Amino acid sequence: MASAAREKHGRAAIGPLYAAFGARIFETGPDEGKTPGWQGTPDLADALDDTSRDARIQTESDEALSLTGKDVGTPIVHFEPPAGVAFFGPVISRLPDEEEAGQLWDHVVGLARFPGFAESKRGLRERPQLPSFGVTTQEPGKTEDWHAGSRRLKN
């Protein structure tokens, strides 16, 4: 759907589309907002089953992985292209306030600009503080042990 949005409406449409996805998927409770369809995108609904963009999406995915190595997931962030570093992340489990978000981003940029930066990773993770996961911003999520891309619950 994002590829279709970019094709039909330009790159500027991607930010609002992802914001709408995030609000719908992550900011609703576990049993809220799960009806089929996507408000505001009737011109993109057919893209869900359209395979005509698959080769282009695969090419773009391969290009992103060529910048990071193939042992990462998404998101992949590419700083100061074309010569800048690209890496997986950042992934955070708690929602920072505006000041904290700015500080976190400054640190991410600092790591990205350091020529020898290779990786920062942690296997133990909290479930994200998201209503869709049943976790509020007033409580930490349940700690899970992630290993080789799968999660194992800690008791």
C-alpha positions in Angstrom: 0.0 0.0 0.0 2.9 2.4 0.8 4.3 1.8 -2.7 1.0 2.6 -4.3 0.6 5.7 -2.2 4.1 6.9 -3.2 3.3 6.1 -6.9 0.0 7.9 -6.9 0.5 10.8 -4.5 4.3 11.3 -4.3 6.8 10.8 -1.4 5.1 13.4 0.7 2.2 11.0 1.2 4.2 8.4 3.0 4.6 10.3 6.3 0.8 10.9 6.8 0.1 7.3 5.6 2.4 5.8 8.2 1.0 8.1 10.9 -2.5 6.9 10.0 -1.3 3.2 10.1 0.4 3.8 13.5 -2.7 5.5 15.0 -4.9 2.7 13.8 -2.7 -0.2 14.7 -0.9 0.9 17.8 -3.1 3.5 19.5 -6.3 1.5 19.8 -7.0 -1.1 22.5 -6.7 -4.8 21.8 -10.4 -5.1 20.8 -10.9 -1.6 19.3 -10.7 -0.5 15.7 -10.2 -3.9 14.1 -12.7 -3.6 11.4 -11.5 -4.4 7.9 -10.6 -1.6 5.5 -8.7 1.6 6.0 -10.4 4.9 6.3 -9.1 7.6 4.0 -7.4 5.3 1.5 -10.1 4.0 -0.9 -7.9 4.7 -3.9 -5.2 2.4 -2.4 -7.4 -0.5 -1.3 -6.7 -2.5 -4.5 -3.0 -2.2 -3.9 -3.2 -4.8 -1.1 -3.8 -7.6 -3.6 -1.9 -6.1 -6.5 1.4 -7.9 -7.2 2.6 -5.5 -10.0 4.8 -3.6 -7.5 6.3 -6.7 -5.9 9.5 -6.7 -8.0 10.2 -3.0 -7.3 9.5 -3.5 -3.6 11.9 -6.5 -3.5 14.6 -4.4 -5.4 14.2 -1.6 -2.8 14.4 -4.1 0.0 17.6 -5.6 -1.5 19.1 -2.2 -1.9 18.4 -1.4 1.8 19.9 -4.7 2.9 23.0 -4.1 0.8 23.7 -1.0 3.0 23.2 -2.9 6.3 23.9 -6.6 5.7 21.2 -9.2 5.4 21.0 -10.1 9.1 18.7 -7.2 10.1 15.0 -6.4 10.0 13.1 -3.2 9.7 13.2 -0.3 10.2 16.3 0.5 8.2 17.4 4.1 8.5 19.8 5.6 6.0 21.6 8.7 7.2 22.8 11.4 4.9 22.5 9.3 1.7 24.1 8.3 -0.6 27.4 8.0 1.3 26.0 7.9 4.9 25.7 4.9 7.0 22.5 2.8 7.2 21.4 0.5 10.1 18.5 -1.3 11.6 16.6 0.6 14.3 16.2 2.3 16.6 13.7 0.2 18.4 12.3 1.5 21.7 9.6 0.1 23.9 8.5 3.2 25.8 7.0 6.4 24.4 9.3 9.3 25.2 8.0 12.8 25.8 9.1 15.5 23.3 12.3 16.4 25.1 13.3 12.8 25.5 12.5 12.1 21.9 14.8 14.9 20.7 17.6 13.7 23.0 17.2 10.1 21.8 17.3 11.2 18.1 20.4 13.3 18.7 22.1 10.2 20.1 21.0 8.1 17.2 22.4 10.7 14.8 25.7 10.8 16.8 26.1 7.1 16.5 25.3 7.2 12.8 27.9 9.8 12.1 30.7 8.0 14.0 32.6 6.2 11.2 33.3 3.0 13.3 29.7 2.5 14.5 28.7 -1.1 13.8 25.9 -2.3 16.1 23.9 -1.7 19.2 21.5 -4.6 20.2 19.9 -6.1 23.2 18.0 -9.4 23.4 15.9 -8.6 26.5 13.0 -6.3 25.5 9.9 -5.0 27.1 6.7 -5.3 25.2 6.0 -1.9 23.7 3.9 0.6 25.8 1.0 0.4 23.3 -2.7 0.1 24.0 -3.0 -2.5 21.2 -0.7 -4.7 23.3 -2.7 -4.0 26.5 0.2 -1.9 28.0 -0.4 1.7 29.1 2.2 4.4 29.3 2.0 4.2 33.1 3.4 0.7 33.2 6.4 -1.1 31.7 5.7 -3.9 29.3 6.4 -7.6 30.1 10.1 -8.5 29.5 10.7 -10.9 26.7 13.9 -12.6 25.6 14.4 -12.2 21.8 16.8 -14.6 20.2 17.4 -15.1 16.5 14.3 -13.1 15.5 11.9 -15.0 17.8 10.7 -14.2 21.3 10.8 -16.4 24.3 8.8 -15.2 27.3 10.7 -14.8 30.6 9.0 -16.0 33.8 
